[in-house]
Amino acid sequence: MSAIECNLQGISVMIGIPCGPDLPWQTVQSLVETVMELKDRGIPFELKLVSGCSIVQKARNKVAHEFLASRMSRLFMIDSDMQWSSKDFVRLLALSTKMSVVCGAYRAKMDPPTFMLGEQDLSSLETNEYGCLPINGVGLGFTVVSDTVIGTLAYHAQQLDDGPYIFRCDVHNGAFRGEDMAFFADVREIGHQVWLDPSVCLGHVGTKTYTGSIMDAMVKL
């Protein structure tokens, strides 16, 4: 990890969180610890919270438009019901110097543990030199993307009055596809691989906090 961390010089990040009127204390605590970590490391950052928007893809697009207008080099999308460690945040940020799209997987709000991952058999995949797996897509709740990828997607996206329609829902193979899987399909379409760091441990806050790493689930297979 240390060899990756040394490349954080020159990296800046916008943290984008679409949110409702309230943030869970777990998310607030994670965010405060992350901001303190970024300040301690001297990493430039901006925080963009979009509230009062009930259409999630519209909120994500507002974040993306702010990112495109900024000088930040990375967009880190985090959902408003996530719990994470600042260590994992910095790890993914460091990995983004090697891969243009890096994600963490998190549990659905149910038992037994089920992860928010597209239909893909992870047991058949091999990790790269950084321990990451090539995937088709995952929930967008903990994902870092390079400015190059967002800029290219914006260029190819449908242009609406308020800006490029980067995050969108669609119909794929006769079935509805949410903005997360549609986004990752677009990322692959422009020639970028989506990577999953299976070591990341996330909490998904609901009636309780559904916590775990997909690596633990893979070990049990």
N, C-alpha and C positions, 0 to 999 in steps of 0.2 A: 504493500500500500504506500510506503514512503516514496517509492520511485514515481508513483502517480501523483502524490501530493505536491511534489516539487514543481509540477507543471501548472499549479494554480495561480502562479504569478501572471498577471494580465487578464485573469478571468473575472468577470462581473456577472451578477445574477439578479433577475427580477423574480420574486416569489409572487405567483398569481393564485389567488384564492377566491373562487366564486362562493359567496356565503349568504345565509339568511340573516335575520335580525340578531341571532345569538350564535356565539361560538362556544363549543364545549370547553370546559376548563383544561381538558387534556390537550386539545389543539392549541389553546392559548399558551400553555406551559411549553409545549414543543416549539412553538413559534418564538417565544421569548428566549429560550435556550439557543435556538438557531441564530437569532439576531446577535446575541452575545458572542457566539462562536465566530460569526462572520466579522464582527467588529474586532475581536481579539486577533484574528488572522489578517486583518487589513484588507479583506475582500469587499470591493464596492458592491452595494446591493440596493435594490428598491423593493418596496412592498406595495402590491396592488391588490386591494380587496374590493370586489364588486358585490354590492348588496342590493336587495330590492328587485332582483331580476329572477323571475320564476322559471325562465327558459334557460336551462343550463348551457346549451351551446351558444346562446346569445351572450351570456356572461363570460364564457371562455373566449369568445371573439373580442369582447371589450378588453380583456386582459391582453390578448395577442396584439390588438391595435396599439395599446399603450406600450407594449414591448417593442414593436416596430418603430415607434416614435422615439424610443429611448436609445441610449448608447450601451445598454447592457448586452453581454455576449451570450448569455444563457437565460432561457425561460424555464423556471421550475414550477410546474403545475401541481398544486396540492389541494385536495378536497377539504371542505370545512369540517369534516368529521374524522379527520386522520389524527393519529398519534404516532410520533416518530422520535428518534434520537438525533441530536445534532451531529453525532458521529456518522450516522447513516446518510444524513443530508450531505455532509462534506464528502463522504465516500462517493456518492453518486455524482456530485459536482466534479470531483477529480476524475472519475471514469469518463465524464463527458468530454474530457480533453483527448480521449482515445476513441470514443464512439459518439456519434452525433445524436443518438436517442437512447436514453438509458432509463429503465423503469424499476420500481419495486412492486411486488404483488402483495395484495392484502386480502384478508378473509371477507367473504360475504357475511352479513349479519345473521348468522344461523349456526346451529350445531347439527351434526358434527362439522369440523372445519372444512369449508369449501372456499377455494380461492377464486378471486375475480380475474379469470384468465380465459382467453379465447380457446376454442376447441383445438387443442394441440396436445400430442403425447410428449411430455417433457422427458420421459424415460429414454426416448430414442435420440435425444439431442446431446451434443457434446459442448462442453464449455470452451470458451476461448482462453487466451493466456491470462486474462484478468478475472476468470471465474464466472463470466457471464454467458447466458444462453441466448441463442437467436430465436425469437418468437414472432408470431404473427401480430399479436396485440394483447392488451391487458387493460384493466381499469386505469383511467388516467389520473387517479388520485395521488400518485407520487411519481412524477415523470419529469425528467430534465431534457430539454431540447436545445440544440444549437441555434444561433441566429441565422445560420445558412439555411437550415431546414425550414424554419418559420418563414424566412424571406422567400424561398422558392415556392412554398405552398401558397403564400399570399399572391405571388405572381400568377400562378396557375388557377387560383380560386375564382369563383364567380364574384363579380364586383357589385356590391350593394351600395345604397346611398351612404351608409355609415362605414363602409370599408369592405375589405375582402372577407368572404364567407369561408373562413378556414375550417372552423369546427361546424360540422353539419351532421344531421341524421339522414339516412337514405334507406333504400330497399336493395338488398343483395340476395340473389338467388331466391327471390320470392319471399324473403323474410325481412322484417324490420331490422335495421342495424343502427345502434346508438352512435353518438358523436365520438365516443372513444375508439371503437373498432373501425369506424369510417375514417377517423383521423390517421390511425396507424396503417390502414390500407393505402391511404394517400401518400404517407411517408414512404412506404415500400414502392409505390408506383413511380415516385421520382428518384428511385435508386438508392435509398438508404435502408439499412437493416435496423430493426428494432431489437434492442438487447435488454434482457432481464438479469438483474443481479439477485440471485436466489437467496443470498445471505441476509438481505435487508429484513428486519423485523418491524412490522407495522401494527398499529392498533386501529380498529374501525369502530368508532364510538356509536353505540345504539343504546338499548336497554341495559347493556353492559358493554365493556370494551372487548371486542373480539380480536385477540392478539395472536400473532404467530408469524413465522417465516415459511415461505414455500419450500425452503430447503429441508426443514423438519418434516414436512408432509412427504417430500420425495424420498427421504430416508426410510419412512414407514412403508413405502410401496413394496 
